[in-house]
Each structure stands twice: as structure tokens, then as C-alpha cells.
Amino acid sequence: MQLRIPGPTPCPPEALQAMSRQMINHRGKEFGQLLQSVTARLRQTFQTKEDVLLLSCAGTGGLEAAIVNTLSPGDDILACSCGVFGDRFADIAEQYGAKVNRLNFEWGTPAKPETIRQALRANTNIKAVLVTHNETSTGVTNDLASISSVVNEFDKLLLVDAVSSLGCIDLPTDDWHCDVVVTASQKGWMVPPGLAMISVNEKAWEACSHARMPRFYLDFAKAKDYLQKGQNPWTPAISICYALDATLDLMLNEGLQNVFARHKRVGQMTRNGIKSLGLSLLPDESCASNTVTAVNASDKLDVPKLVQILREEYDVVIAGGQRKLSGKIFRIGHMGLVNEDDIKVTLQAIEKVLPKVRY
Ligand SMILES: *Cc1c(COP(=O)(O)O)cnc(C)c1O
């Protein structure tokens, strides 16, 4: 089967095999070594010298953790959104009582650094900026390097949703001064859902020490405290840790730069293939994502039918659009375990099905 959705992504045999291992004591020495070793390699992939914490939850739990650990009710924040996941990040902050200033960009377009600069100039009370590195719902990768340098000009806290980019698209966490970066196991990491991985730098720790939003399960301070003992505060998703231990080896053996280059190649190949089928991309190519491709169906294609026939007759699983893009686009995931052959198979299947789903 070709599971070409933007998460969960396929797992390599090494990860599946690792997960068949027997349970161990999560308060014992063996788990301690596993956690320390996974954490050390996560720091390499995050390109950070700061702390990386493992929380057992979905990516959304990681986003919630980023908010509740660094902010207080009533804090002014700037939430940059160009799609479903940007909106979700803002919604979480709002739910916990932040004063959310929403900076919305048209879906299919990227967040514009200059607009963010103007918003930060206009409201000097802003404490933190929320940004999605790779907006999975529209297939857009934001220019995080430029955005982070703007946020840095104003010395604000930068919280980054990198759930569908980290480990696939270059994100030098420290060089770009990203204070909290969130990712999740079932995206580029080639393991099942169950873990959120989060970097927290010194500036974020400083914010944590004053943050008054309620938190218990997702408390960064508890996670750091226990990490020093080689533990999690709660019972962690041990099997996913086994799998991550295996896939981090695969990623680092391939070499981070090579992993990024492979995603760039398959991203480009997907876009070229789609265009040669006479279809168009939702975003401009200058900001098109190398982990997920969003294709316009316009009023010409029956997306649910396309998805169904691909699944039933070709064993290829793709995703439709979300919310207001439902029926308007379809999406092809290409993050984690993916190479040129996978894209070839996917594109060939789409080519065969297209004539059957045109209105
Ligand atoms: C998948 C995704 C999420 C949510 O992750 P869950 O594990 O489903 O909670 C958040 N942000 C982005 C950009 C994503 O792609």
C-alpha cells in the first residue's frame, strides 16, 4: 500500500520490529539509557543545544504544551495563520485565556514577514508569536528564517509548530532563535503516533518560570526534572520510543542534509508530475512544501471519488482538503519514509484515475 497522507506516515521494518520488543520498567536503568540516547539524537535533528522534551501525546498536545508552559491568561499574542493548523494553534491559546491577535493570511499563501513586522510595531504588548512552519492543510512552507528574524528584532517569544516539517525540511532551531519548536512522531519521524517532541530554549524556560496558565500532565518543568533522572513524569509511550530509537539511527545514518535533499527531490518530483497531468498546485511554487503537495481540484474533479478509487483499486491512499478546502483540493503526503519510486507509483495511479473522476 502507498500511504500518501500527511501523517500518519509509513513505518520502516526497523521501526515495526523494534516495537515488537517486550516492555521494560519505565523507572529502570534500561529505559533511562534509551531516553537519554533518543533525546541526544533528537537534539541533533532539531539542530539545537537546548533541551528537547518527549511528551506522550499527539502533536496537538505538543502545541497545547507550548502555550500553557510559556503564557499567562490575558497575555497578548500574535497568531499567524494560513490554514487549519495555524488556526488550531490560535484556538488553543484563546481557550486558555490569551488575548489572541489573529493575523490571517489567505489559505494557499504564506505568512508574510513584513505584515508580521507591522503587526508587532502596531501592538507593543505582544508577548509571543505563534507560527506554523509547514501548513499541512494547504501545502505551504512558511519562510521561517525571515519570520524568526522579524520576531527577533522585537525580542518576542517565538513558538513554532513544526509538526509536519521537522526532520524533513531544514529547521536550524538555534540559528533561527526558535524558542519552542513542536513536532510529532507520526509525521517525518517514520514511527506511529504517540509522542510529541519539543525543544525549549533558555528564553522559553525564563517565560515558563512566570507562566500562569494551568498545566499538569504537559508541564515542561516536570518533564525536565524527570529527564535528568532518565525518566518521564508519567508512563511514556515506551513502544514508540523503541521505534524512534530505530528511525533516528536511519535518519542520522542517511545524514540530515541528505534527508532534507531527498524531501526536496520528491517534493519537486511530485509538483512536476502533477503539472504534467495538467493539474495546478494550490500554493505558488515558491512556497510549496516538500512534505505535502496540495493540488487544485477546481470544479473539475470529484475529490471524494478520486480518493476512493485510488484506495480501492490502486491501494494508494491520499488525503482530501480540510474545512473550507474540502472538495476543492487533494493532498499527497511525502514525508518520512518516501522515495522517488513511491511518488512514481502514486502519480501513475492518479493519472489512471483522473479520466474517471472529471465532472
Ligand atoms: C498533523 C499536524 C498537527 C496535529 O498533529 P496531531 O498529532 O494530529 O495532533 C499540527 N500541526 C501540523 C502542522 C500538522 O501537520
The ligand as a Gaussian input file, in Angstrom:
#p B3LYP/6-31G(d) Opt

LIG

0 1
 C       -0.559000      16.862000      11.962000
 C       -0.339000      18.252000      12.381000
 C       -0.720000      18.725000      13.645000
 C       -1.518000      17.910000      14.605000
 O       -0.944000      16.742000      14.976000
 P       -1.860000      15.649000      15.750000
 O       -0.842000      14.639000      16.110000
 O       -2.885000      15.183000      14.769000
 O       -2.469000      16.315000      16.922000
 C       -0.411000      20.019000      13.988000
 N        0.220000      20.830000      13.142000
 C        0.598000      20.432000      11.913000
 C        1.299000      21.397000      11.031000
 C        0.334000      19.129000      11.496000
 O        0.684000      18.726000      10.272000

